[in-house]
Amino acid sequence: MSLSLVLAFVWLIVANVLALIPSRDNHWQRAYALIALGVPLLGFVTWQNGPIVGIILLIAGVSVLRWPVIYLGRWFRARILGGKKEVQ
């Protein structure tokens, strides 16, 4: 197993352990730190192991950090729609 995969699995374990520990700010500071470490790590994994493994680990990372991704999607949607709410 390559060094990048070992580091990615350690990142996933640390992310899950950090999610179990109570937080006053709903884990946002931890999420920012995990994103800052995870993005270059994802590039390293993709570079060493190929795009398929990179996509699989991207999906695993998004499943761990789903709320920052949801808020980012809402922000992009608000920018694209110009602040208009969708009618359902």
MODA-V909782 format. One record per backbone hydrogen bond with DSSP energy under -1.0 kcal/mol. CO is the residue of the C=O (numbers start at 1). NH is the residue of the N-H. If there is no record, write none. Layout:
# MODA-V909782
co->{CO;CO}
nh->{NH;NH}
This chain:
# MODA-V909782
co->{2;3;4;5;6;7;8;9;10;11;12;13;14;15;25;27;28;29;30;31;32;33;34;35;37;38;39;40;41;42;43;44;45;46;50;51;52;53;54;55;56;57;58;59;60;61;65;66;67;68;69;70;71;72;73;74;75;76;77;78}
nh->{6;7;8;9;10;11;12;13;14;15;16;17;18;19;28;31;32;33;34;35;36;37;38;39;41;42;43;44;45;46;47;48;49;50;54;55;56;57;58;59;60;61;62;63;64;65;69;70;71;72;73;74;75;76;77;78;79;80;81;83}
